[in-house]
Structure formats: C-alpha cells, structure tokens
Amino acid sequence: MKRAKRIFTQDEKDLVFTLWKQGTGFSDIGRVLDAAPGTVFTALRESGGIKPKPRIRNKQHLTLAEREEIRVALSAKMSLREIAVMLKRSPSTISREVSRNRGRRYYKAVDADNRAKRMAKRPKLGQLEINKELRKLVMSKLELKWSPEQIAGWLRVEYPCNPFMHVSYETIYKSIYGKRNANHTYSAII
C-alpha cells in the first residue's frame, strides 16, 4: 500500500533543519519524525538545505481571523459593504477577496488563507524577464563590459521620464548570478 504524502508542520520543519545542520542523515531524521527519508529529502531540497527565513505577513493583508469573519458574515447574508465597515477595510478589498476565492456561496476562510500564502511565495518574473527592450539594452551594455552600476545610472539619465526603462544594479546582478548558477553560463541570463 502506498504511503500518503507527509506534510510537515512548522515545528517539524524546524526540527528537520536543526537535525540536518547537526549532520543527521535523511533516514535518521525520518525515524525521529516517523516520515520516509524521501520526504525529508524533499523538505530539504525545496530550500537547498538551508533553513529559510520565517515568512512575515504584511500587516495590510487580511488575516485568517478576518477571513473567518468574512465567511461568517457571508453566511449571515451581509453585504460586502457591511462586511468592509465591520472589518474597517475597503469594500473593494472584500469584493476582490471573495471573488478570487470561489465567490459568496463557496467562500472558505482556511482555503482563502492557504491560497494567499501560496500566491505570496510564487516565483515572480523579474523586470528584465518581462521587459524585452530593457533586457536587450542591458545585455548590449554588459557585452561592452559596463558594470551593473554604470548601466543602472545610464538608464536613469537616458530615460528620465520612463520608469519602465529603469532597473537597479542589484536586479542586474541577481539576473546574472541567479541564472549563472542555474545554467553555468552568463550569456543565458537576461
């Protein structure tokens, strides 16, 4: 019989990283947590074996408690504006929250909160991946051996009124080194 996929709690994840840092193997960590060694390996692989910084939710985002209040209010047939006043939030915030999470009839607070957490950590495309014209300019300057600092400064002078053509030197460095580690080549970056 196939074993169900094990999902670690935050405390269990902390223990995995602590034991891993101490040099404990996958099998031993798995025995401590009653999990398959492959599951331990997968948990470690997701962050490259380095314990990720704890995620801190932005104070402006809806909390699980607020989402539960929305669910209760929707069940009580309150309008979105009434819910917004009750939570001291904008009506548009409540409307977007409800519509992106299956609507008034099927809204579930826990599902909505889990989705928000998942979407917050999704991989986001960088500015140089989105803007092809900017990418082409940056590549041409890199080929001329310009530094990322020079390129970022030149772009601000050359395109003072077009913020879409501005990029920080940190973004250029991240594009170079992030892709270099993945592809082992500088030219595949941007």
Sequence and secondary structure as in RCSB ss.txt:
>XXXX:A:sequence
MKRAKRIFTQDEKDLVFTLWKQGTGFSDIGRVLDAAPGTVFTALRESGGIKPKPRIRNKQHLTLAEREEIRVALS
AKMSLREIAVMLKRSPSTISREVSRNRGRRYYKAVDADNRAKRMAKRPKLGQLEINKELRKLVMSKLELKWSPEQ
IAGWLRVEYPCNPFMHVSYETIYKSIYGKRNANHTYSAII
>XXXX:A:secstr
         HHHHHHHHHHHHTT  HHHHHHHHT  HHHHHHHHHTTTTS        TTS  HHHHHHHHHHHH
TT  HHHHHHHHT  HHHHHHHHHHTTHHHH  HHHHHHHHHHHHTS    HHHH HHHHHHHHHHHHTT  HHH
HHHHHHHH TT GGG   HHHHHHHHHHHHHHHS STT  
